[in-house]
Amino acid sequence: MIPIIALVILSILKLLEKEFDYLQMENMQIQLETQLHQMEYLQLSQQIRPHFLFNSLNAMMSLARLNKNEDLIQSMEKFSLFLRYQNKDKESLVPFEKELEHTKNYLAIQQLRFGKKLEIDIAIDGHATQTLLPPYTLQTFVENAFKHGLENKRGEKKLQIDLQRKGNWVVLKVMDNGETEANKYLTEGDGTGMENIRKRMELLFELHTEVSMKRKPEWTEVKAIWPYTPGESQ
């Protein structure tokens, strides 16, 4: 019986060894896929930064042309805060509150530029503020609202930011009353539009995500949906 038992044990050990080798290979494949996703995500994030810097500088140049020196100084102060956020090393996900604070610096520049013609309304669900999201998501939506909708609109310009938590999901909406061309809003030729945000969310979240644009009679609505992901404080 001993030789038979020994043979059975050896067979089991060989099977375990093969299983261990398979697990090692599978683990290596997962690590390589993760690294590839991280590299792709980093590339997408790097594409976004120059886009916003250019548009912020363009807004300040408009103030300079109008000889609004005091407004220009204030906008430069906001721009310095803007740059500080841009050049910080950030994780792949950041708290929404920080993203909103950063976006407000950009909005302050635009507010100085357009004055009373620009109306900004921000509505944030207290149950959603601690959620995490890819950096520059909100900033991208807001900047595109100006570039494709509000920039050349005559008369009153309106921008709304709305964040809500719906169960296990978070819904972010940015709406403007500009006359937007849908095909320009959905994708940017330089890779920094909504398609960029869509790809980054797909890389970061295993569950369903959505990035969409809807043109209504008087409004353009850009919406993002992703799983509620609370920060460490939660």
PyMOL commands that set and color helices and strands:
alter all, ss='L'
color gray80, all
select helices_A, chain A and resi 2-65+69-86+96-117+137-150+182-186+194-204
alter helices_A, ss='H'
color red, helices_A
select strands_A, chain A and resi 94-95+118-124+132-133+157-166+169-176+210-215+220-227
alter strands_A, ss='S'
color yellow, strands_A
deselect
rebuild
show_as cartoon
